[in-house]
Structures are given as C-alpha cells and as structure tokens.
Amino acid sequence: MPIAFLILFPTYISIIPILPIPPSLPTKNILPPTSPTFPTHTPIFTLILFLIILPLPPLTFFPLLPLPPLPQHLPIFH
C-alpha cells in the first residue's frame, strides 16, 4: 500500500497548483487582433493545417516513411 501511495502522490500533488487557472480564465481581458495575429478562419489556415500539422502524427508512428530514397543509396553488405 505505501508503494501505491508513493506512485500516486506526485501525480496529484502536481495538479494542485494548476487548479486555480480555469476559474481565472473568464476574467482575462480579451485583446483585439493585431498585425501578428494569425486568423484561423481563412483558407490559408486550412491549407497549413492539412499540409503541415495533420501529416505529423503518422510520422511519429512511421518515422521512416519520409526516408525511402536514403536506404537505397546505402550499401547493405560491404
């Protein structure tokens, strides 16, 4: 039983400082968009999302997919 406590205690103790964050979010000031703000309702955002962000998770499971030409040029046997 003490080992389970030692495993779970750090998990829950790290949550305690985070608990005041959600209630304070509605009181934050909303700033107007400025020039460096990237709008998310435009076609360029959709393009970036589909071409850059969405292909990344499969590459974490199949990291060699973008490297097929590389093994072809390496000698297998010396």
HUZI-V808321 format. One line per field, one symbol per residue. phi: phi as a letter, one per 40 degrees, with the letter a starting at -180 (. if undefined). psi: psi as a letter, one per 30 degrees, with the letter a starting at -180 (. if undefined). burial: I if it has 9 or more other C-alpha atoms within 8 Angstrom, else O. A space follows every 50 residues. Layout:
phi = ???
psi = ???
burial = ???
This chain:
phi = .cccccccdccccccdccdccdcccccccccccbcccccbbbcccccccc cbccccdccccbccdcbcccccccccbc
psi = efeeefefefeffffeffefeeffeffkkkklkaefkjkgglfeeeeeee feeefeefffeifgeggefefffkkek.
burial = OOOOOOOOOOOOOOOOOOOOOOOOOOOOOOOOOOOOOOOOOOOOIIOIII OOIOIOOOIOOOOOOOOOOOOOOOOOOO
